Amino acid sequence: MSLNVNRKVEDPFYRYKMPKLEAKVEGSGNGIKTVIPNMVDIARALDRPPTYVTKYFGCELGAQVQMDDKTERYIVNGSRTQEDLQNHLDGFIEKFVLCSICENPETKLIVHQKRKEIEQRCGACGATGFLKFNHRLIQYIINHPPEGVGKGGKGSKKGAKKNKGRGSDSDSQGSGNVSQKIGTIEAPDVMADDDDDDVDWSVDTSAEAVRAREQAQLSGAVTKLVQAEDQDLPLPERLEIFFKFLKEKASEDKFPAREVLQKAELLDCKEKGIMALTEVLLDREDLVNVLKTHQALLQRFADENPRAQKYLLHSMEIVIEHHPALLKKVPTIFNALYDLDIVEEEGFLNWDEKVSKKYVSKELSQQIHDNAKPFMEWLKTADDEDSDEDEEVEEVDGIAFDSTANGVTVEEKKPEAAAGAAEDDAEEEEEDDLDIDDI
């Protein structure tokens, strides 16, 4: 017999299923114990190691557990009923499996050893964040991270970030309900039933409304044809379409990140579309806070794509040109991009190879590179292996970078005079670069 993973959902066609937990009591007296014969099948359905579920039972019931992965035998000491264990399994699913935003179980856990934190990423809605509640299982998961899932942290320089950290604590100065923000994993609010007594059920019969309804009723074949035509357009025209789409969506009350990502993928313009994304969403003086707000979306655009990351850094130059006060904050901005796992080492190194005059003036580009030197030196000299220490702070040229913090710790000394000599202008060899100002 199978059950819905989220048993609060009573829909019989709910696609996330798991086996009903089986409990078999063995022994007697002080040696009595409860064996869970199908624990492996349950854990597979939840995409979690069976040891996590068994350990959770032990924590909740105050009982010792026995776990043997080789024989696939998982035991909780004491006599436990099937119903009792099934109810505790629901608690495990709610805390460690379901996404707090969309309540789907398509989540992965990523352990950040340095921070001693666990990050949860949802494959359904794209929400990411850290588990912020206290439970004894948290420490067990940190000590026994899931197999096949990369550990967070900045120590490795050998491309080991296959599963990247996708979360960051929400901006404490932000407004709105914390449980609805990406960056924290909390139980979602229970929404009250809408009062529809005042809803206007009349149909708008104006000519404009009729045309809108006719447009909405276009067949799927016609829609696909239009999309196919867009895909055949030259890249500049596709970027123009994407930019207009972004401007339209940015005015909505809730920015539809998933829809924007799908549009970029449909137009096949993610790599350079990240510059349009930056102009629409990030061209603000409180840049670091906005980076945290749109962290998940930026990660999807730049994920394991050094060229896209390089374009993002060039677009940062344009933002700095629009907001000169950000020039002295270049190390902070770059460290935030790195700490939020938006730009990797290779992306920074590619950007640092040349002072470009394609997006901003040569003089400003040189200033940005000069101000980024402390961060780049720290990045190039970072240890090749993760440290076991909880905190690690390195100081380069008067700026202290805290590689374990969820953010940036910066202590600035008075900057020395910038070098007066400018490098000779070099011809740009990237023939396919597109200036976002041309859109």
C-alpha positions in Angstrom: 0.0 0.0 0.0 1.3 3.5 -0.9 0.6 6.8 0.8 1.0 10.4 -0.3 4.4 11.7 0.9 2.6 14.7 2.2 -0.3 13.1 3.9 -2.1 16.4 4.4 -2.7 16.2 0.6 -5.7 13.9 0.1 -5.7 13.9 -3.7 -5.5 10.2 -4.8 -3.7 11.3 -8.0 -0.9 13.1 -6.0 2.2 11.9 -7.8 4.6 11.8 -4.8 4.1 8.4 -3.2 5.8 6.4 -0.5 5.3 2.9 0.9 3.3 2.6 4.1 5.7 2.2 7.0 5.9 -1.4 8.4 6.7 -2.0 12.0 7.6 -5.5 13.4 8.1 -5.9 17.2 10.7 -8.4 18.2 12.0 -9.7 21.5 10.6 -9.2 25.0 11.4 -7.5 28.3 14.4 -5.2 28.2 15.4 -6.6 24.8 12.2 -5.6 23.0 12.7 -3.7 19.8 10.9 -2.5 16.7 12.3 -3.4 13.3 11.3 -1.3 10.2 11.6 -3.8 7.3 10.9 -1.4 4.5 12.9 1.6 5.7 15.1 1.5 2.6 12.1 1.8 0.3 10.7 4.7 2.4 14.0 6.5 2.3 14.3 6.0 -1.4 10.9 7.5 -2.0 11.9 10.6 0.2 15.3 10.8 -1.4 17.0 10.8 2.0 19.4 8.2 3.6 17.5 5.7 5.7 19.8 6.5 8.6 18.4 10.1 8.8 14.8 8.8 9.2 15.9 6.1 11.8 18.0 8.6 13.7 15.0 11.1 13.7 12.8 8.4 15.3 15.5 7.9 18.0 15.6 11.7 18.7 11.8 12.1 18.8 11.2 8.9 20.9 14.2 9.2 23.2 15.2 5.7 22.2 18.4 4.1 21.0 18.5 3.0 17.4 20.5 0.4 15.4 21.4 1.1 11.8 23.2 -1.3 9.5 23.4 -0.2 5.9 25.0 -3.4 4.7 22.2 -5.7 5.9 19.6 -2.9 5.5 18.3 -3.5 9.0 17.0 -0.5 10.9 15.8 -0.8 14.5 14.3 1.4 17.2 14.5 0.1 20.7 11.3 -0.5 22.5 7.8 -1.5 21.4 6.5 1.0 18.8 3.2 0.9 16.9 3.0 1.4 13.2 0.7 4.4 13.6 3.1 6.1 16.1 6.1 5.7 13.8 4.1 6.8 10.7 3.1 10.0 12.6 6.7 10.6 13.5 7.6 10.0 9.8 5.2 12.8 8.9 7.2 15.1 11.2 10.5 14.2 9.5 9.0 14.8 6.1 7.6 18.2 7.1 10.9 19.3 8.7 13.5 17.8 6.4 11.8 16.9 3.1 9.0 19.3 2.1 9.8 22.7 0.6 8.5 25.5 2.8 7.4 27.5 -0.2 5.7 25.0 -2.6 5.4 22.0 -0.2 6.8 19.6 -2.8 9.3 17.0 -1.7 11.7 17.5 -4.6 14.4 18.9 -2.3 18.1 18.2 -1.8 20.2 18.8 1.4 23.6 20.4 1.1 25.9 20.5 4.1 28.2 23.5 4.7 30.9 22.1 6.9 32.5 25.4 7.7 29.3 27.2 8.7 27.9 24.0 10.3 24.7 24.6 8.5 22.4 22.6 6.2 21.0 24.1 3.0 17.8 22.9 1.3 17.2 23.4 -2.4 13.9 22.8 -4.1 14.0 21.3 -7.6 10.3 22.2 -8.1 10.1 25.9 -7.4 13.8 26.8 -7.1 13.6 28.0 -3.5 16.8 27.7 -1.5 17.6 28.4 2.1 19.1 27.1 5.4 17.3 25.0 7.9 16.8 27.4 10.8 15.1 25.3 13.5 16.8 23.4 16.3 16.8 19.7 16.2 19.3 17.1 17.3 19.2 15.5 13.8 20.8 18.7 12.4 24.2 17.9 13.9 23.9 14.3 12.8 23.4 15.3 9.2 26.3 17.8 9.4 28.5 15.0 10.6 27.1 12.5 8.1 26.3 14.5 4.9 24.3 12.8 2.1 26.4 10.8 -0.3 26.8 12.2 -3.8 26.0 15.7 -2.6 28.8 18.3 -2.6 29.7 20.1 0.6 29.5 23.8 0.8 32.5 25.9 1.4 35.2 27.9 -0.4 38.2 25.8 0.3 38.4 23.6 -2.8 39.9 25.3 -5.9 39.7 22.1 -8.1 36.2 22.5 -9.5 34.6 20.4 -6.7 31.5 22.6 -6.5 29.3 20.2 -8.3 26.4 20.8 -6.0 26.6 24.4 -5.1 25.3 26.2 -2.1 22.0 27.9 -3.1 21.0 29.9 -0.2 21.7 32.8 2.0 20.0 34.2 5.0 17.3 36.7 4.0 18.0 40.3 4.4 17.1 41.2 8.0 16.0 44.6 6.9 13.6 43.2 4.3 9.9 43.5 4.7 7.1 41.0 4.5 6.6 37.6 6.1 9.9 35.8 6.8 8.4 32.4 6.0 7.7 33.5 2.5 11.3 34.7 1.8 13.9 32.6 0.1 16.8 32.1 2.5 15.0 30.6 5.5 13.2 27.3 5.8 10.2 27.6 8.0 6.7 26.3 8.0 4.6 28.2 5.5 1.8 30.3 6.8 -1.7 28.9 6.7 -3.6 31.1 4.3 -7.2 32.0 5.3 -9.9 31.2 2.8 -10.6 34.1 0.6 -14.0 35.8 1.0 -15.6 35.7 -2.4 -18.8 37.4 -1.4 -17.8 40.6 -3.1 -16.4 39.1 -6.2 -17.8 40.5 -9.4 -18.9 37.4 -11.5 -20.1 39.4 -14.5 -18.4 39.0 -17.9 -16.7 41.9 -19.6 -18.2 42.1 -23.1 -16.3 45.1 -24.4 -14.5 44.7 -27.7 -11.1 45.0 -26.0 -12.0 42.2 -23.5 -13.3 40.0 -26.3 -10.0 40.4 -28.2 -8.1 39.6 -25.1 -10.0 36.4 -24.6 -9.6 35.4 -28.2 -5.8 35.9 -27.9 -5.8 33.8 -24.7 -7.5 31.0 -26.6 -4.8 30.5 -29.2 -4.1 26.9 -29.8 -1.0 25.3 -28.5 0.2 24.7 -32.0 0.1 28.4 -32.8 1.9 29.3 -29.6 4.7 26.8 -30.3 5.0 28.2 -33.8 5.5 31.8 -32.5 8.0 30.5 -30.0 9.9 28.6 -32.7 10.0 31.8 -34.8 11.5 33.7 -31.8 14.2 31.0 -31.4 15.2 31.5 -35.1 15.9 35.3 -34.6 19.4 36.6 -34.3 20.8 36.9 -30.8 20.5 40.7 -30.5 16.8 40.5 -31.4 16.2 37.6 -28.9 17.9 39.7 -26.2 15.7 42.6 -27.0 12.6 40.4 -26.6 14.0 39.1 -23.3 14.8 42.6 -22.1 11.3 43.8 -22.8 9.9 40.8 -21.1 12.0 41.5 -18.0 10.9 45.1 -17.8 7.2 44.0 -18.0 7.6 41.3 -15.3 9.7 43.6 -13.0 6.6 45.8 -12.5 4.6 42.9 -11.0 4.0 42.7 -7.3 5.8 39.3 -7.1 8.7 38.8 -9.5 8.1 35.5 -11.4 11.6 34.1 -11.3 10.7 30.7 -12.7 8.9 32.2 -15.6 11.8 34.5 -16.4 14.2 31.5 -16.4 11.9 29.6 -18.7 11.7 32.6 -21.1 15.5 32.8 -21.3 15.9 29.1 -21.9 13.2 29.3 -24.6 15.0 32.2 -26.3 18.4 30.5 -25.8 19.9 33.6 -24.4 20.8 32.8 -20.8 24.5 33.4 -21.2 24.2 37.0 -22.3 20.7 37.5 -20.9 22.3 37.7 -17.5 23.4 41.3 -18.4 19.8 42.3 -19.1 18.8 40.7 -15.8 21.4 42.8 -14.0 20.2 46.0 -15.6 16.6 45.4 -14.7 17.0 43.9 -11.2 20.4 44.9 -9.8 21.0 48.5 -11.0 20.7 49.9 -7.4 22.9 51.3 -4.8 22.0 48.6 -2.3 23.4 46.0 -4.6 24.6 43.4 -2.1 21.1 43.2 -0.5 19.5 42.8 -4.0 21.9 40.1 -4.8 20.6 38.1 -1.9 17.0 38.7 -3.0 17.6 37.3 -6.5 20.3 34.8 -5.5 18.5 31.7 -6.7 17.6 33.2 -10.1 21.2 34.5 -10.7 22.5 31.0 -9.8 20.4 29.4 -12.5 21.7 31.8 -15.1 25.4 31.6 -14.2 25.6 28.0 -12.9 28.8 26.4 -14.1 29.1 28.8 -17.0 32.3 30.9 -16.7 31.3 33.0 -19.7 28.0 33.9 -18.2 29.7 34.8 -14.9 32.2 37.0 -16.8 29.3 38.8 -18.4 27.7 39.3 -15.0 30.9 40.8 -13.7 31.0 43.2 -16.7 27.5 44.2 -16.0 28.6 44.9 -12.4 31.0 47.5 -13.9 28.0 49.2 -15.6 26.1 49.2 -12.3 29.1 50.8 -10.6 29.3 53.4 -13.3 25.7 54.3 -12.6 26.3 54.4 -8.8 29.8 55.7 -8.2 29.5 55.1 -4.4 29.8 51.4 -5.1 33.3 51.8 -6.4 34.9 51.6 -3.0 32.7 48.5 -2.2 34.0 46.4 -5.1 35.7 43.8 -2.7 32.4 43.6 -0.8 30.4 43.1 -3.9 32.7 40.5 -5.3 32.9 38.6 -2.1 29.1 38.5 -1.9 28.9 37.1 -5.4 31.4 34.4 -4.4 29.9 33.7 -1.0 26.4 33.4 -2.5 27.8 30.9 -5.1 26.8 33.0 -8.0 30.3 33.5 -9.5 33.0 30.8 -9.1 36.8 31.2 -9.1 37.1 30.6 -12.9 34.6 33.4 -13.6 36.6 35.9 -11.5 39.9 34.8 -13.1 38.5 35.1 -16.6 37.3 38.6 -15.8 40.6 39.6 -14.2 42.7 38.7 -17.2 42.1 42.0 -19.0 40.9 45.5 -18.3 38.1 45.9 -20.8 36.8 49.2 -22.2 33.8 47.6 -24.0 31.3 48.3 -21.2 32.7 51.3 -19.3 35.5 53.6 -19.8 39.1 52.3 -19.7 39.8 54.5 -16.7 36.8 53.3 -14.6 37.5 49.7 -15.6 41.1 50.0 -14.3 39.8 51.5 -11.1 37.5 48.6 -10.6 40.3 46.1 -11.2 42.5 48.0 -8.8 39.9 48.0 -6.1 39.2 44.3 -6.7 42.9 43.3 -6.2 42.6 42.5 -2.5 39.7 40.1 -3.2 41.5 38.6 -6.2 44.7 38.0 -4.2 42.7 36.4 -1.5 40.9 34.2 -4.0 44.2 33.1 -5.7 45.9 32.2 -2.4 42.9 30.4 -0.8 43.7 27.0 0.7 43.2 24.0 -1.6 41.5 22.0 1.1 38.7 22.8 3.5 39.7 23.8 7.0 38.2 21.9 10.0 37.9 25.2 11.9 34.5 26.8 12.4 35.8 30.2 11.5 38.6 31.4 9.2 39.4 35.0 8.5 42.1 36.1 6.1 43.4 39.7 5.7 44.8 41.0 2.4 45.9 44.7 2.0 43.8 45.8 5.0 40.6 44.0 4.0 39.5 41.0 6.1 37.5 38.4 4.2 35.5 36.0 6.4 35.1 33.0 4.2 32.7 31.3 6.7 30.2 34.1 7.1 26.9 34.2 5.2 27.8 37.6 3.9 30.9 39.7 4.0 33.0 41.0 6.9 35.1 43.9 5.7 37.6 46.0 7.6 39.0 48.7 5.4 42.2 50.7 5.8 42.7 54.0 4.1 43.4 53.2 0.5 46.7 54.2 -1.0 46.9 56.4 -4.0 46.0 54.5 -7.2 48.7 54.1 -9.8 48.7 56.9 -12.2 49.9 55.1 -15.2 47.2 53.5 -17.4 47.8 50.4 -19.6 47.8 50.9 -23.3 44.5 50.3 -25.0 44.1 46.8 -26.3 41.8 45.7 -29.0 38.9 43.5 -27.8 39.0 40.1 -29.3 35.5 39.0 -28.2 33.7 39.5 -31.4 30.4 38.2 -30.1 30.1 40.5 -27.1 27.0 42.6 -27.1 26.7 45.9 -25.3 23.6 45.9 -23.2 23.1 49.6 -23.8 22.4 48.8 -27.5 19.2 46.9 -26.5 
